[in-house]
């Protein structure tokens, strides 16, 4: 069945433990898993999945405004950002493009605000 969703977030079943603010990809079964650098993500988690099979909220990539992600490296406001392994956000331009950083992240694991756009 095909449906249309007009909301900024949606809930999916997780295939693994997933922390908050990580990029996730959609699997063929309609579940989500943590995205690696080259994966095109569908959004970032807005909650936690404590085990495989848990439901997890995802702020969809189509969300208007900004989102919060987890940095893999130091990021400066205004940097072009790309996907990184572990569902994080980095600056390696051979990975999936994400957008522009709207805040600084001093190190791996720091939160970073960003806006999605073509880069």
ZIJO-V44032 format. One record per backbone hydrogen bond with DSSP energy under -1.0 kcal/mol. NH is the residue of the N-H (numbers start at 0). CO is the residue of the C=O. E is the energy in kcal/mol with one decimal. If there is no record, write none. Layout:
BEGIN
[[NH;CO;E] [NH;CO;E]]
END
This chain:
BEGIN
[[9;57;-2.0] [11;55;-2.3] [13;53;-3.2] [14;31;-2.2] [17;48;-1.8] [20;44;-2.1] [22;86;-3.1] [23;42;-2.3] [24;32;-2.8] [26;30;-3.3] [29;26;-2.3] [31;12;-2.4] [32;24;-1.7] [34;22;-2.1] [38;35;-1.5] [41;23;-2.7] [43;58;-1.8] [44;21;-2.2] [45;56;-2.3] [48;17;-2.7] [52;13;-3.2] [53;50;-2.0] [55;11;-2.9] [57;9;-2.6] [58;43;-3.2] [59;7;-1.9] [60;41;-2.8] [62;59;-2.3] [66;113;-2.6] [68;111;-2.7] [70;109;-3.2] [71;88;-2.9] [74;104;-2.7] [77;100;-2.7] [78;75;-2.6] [80;98;-2.8] [81;89;-2.6] [82;95;-3.0] [83;87;-2.1] [86;34;-2.1] [87;84;-1.0] [88;69;-2.4] [89;81;-3.3] [94;91;-1.9] [95;36;-2.0] [97;80;-2.4] [98;80;-1.3] [99;114;-2.2] [100;78;-2.6] [101;112;-3.3] [104;74;-2.9] [108;70;-3.2] [109;106;-2.1] [111;68;-2.3] [113;66;-2.5] [114;99;-2.3] [116;97;-1.3]]
END
